[in-house]
Amino acid sequence: MIDAEQRQEKGASLMFIGLAVLVAGFLVLFYLPAGLRLGHQRGFETLMGGLAVVGIVLLATGWRMRRLK
């Protein structure tokens, strides 16, 4: 069984990883103009959307883990 301190640490770690994934998604936005010129807009949109979903899920999971007592 995971005690409260371990759950808090694991939740904080998940939140940090989720934030890092969201930042990576915003970095993809930096390369979007090059993708538009080359005609690969759909791939960039898919990658940004996927990273956003994964990041939000990790943030929400970490937040819930930290809030449970």
N, C-alpha and C positions, 0 to 999 in steps of 0.2 A: 504494500500500500504506500502511496506517495504522501508524505506529510505536507503540511501547509507551506513550509519554507521551500521545499523542492518544487511544489506546484507554482509558487510565486516566481521562482527563478526560471522555470520552464516557460511560463506564460510570458515573462519579460523577454526571453530569448526568441520566442515565436513572434512577438510583436516587433522586435528589432529586425528579424529576418524578413518579415512582411514589409516593413518600411524600406529595407534595402531592395527588395524586389520592385516596389513601387518606384523607387528612384531609378532603377535600371529601366523601367518602362518609360520614364521621362527622358532617359538618355537615348532611347530609340527614337523619340520625337526629334532629337537633334539631327538624325540622319534621314528623316522623312523627306526633306526637299530633294535630296539626291535620288531617293526612291521614286519621287514623282517624275523627275526628269527621265528616269530610265523605264518608267512604266510599271513599277513594282509597288504601287500604292497599297494594294490589297494585302500583300504579305506583311507590310509594316503595320497596317491597321490590325491585322490578326494577332501579330506579336504583341503590340501594345495592349490590346484587349485581354489577351491571355495573361500577360504579366499583371495587369490591373486586377483581374479576378483572383489570381493566386495570392497577390499581395493583400487584398482585402480579406480573403478567407483566413490567411495567416494572422493578420491583425485581429480579426474578430475572435478567432480561436484562442489566441494569446490573452486577449482582454477577458474573455469568458473564464479562462483558466485562472487568471489572477483574481477575478471577482468571486469565484466559488470558495466557500469556506468549509 
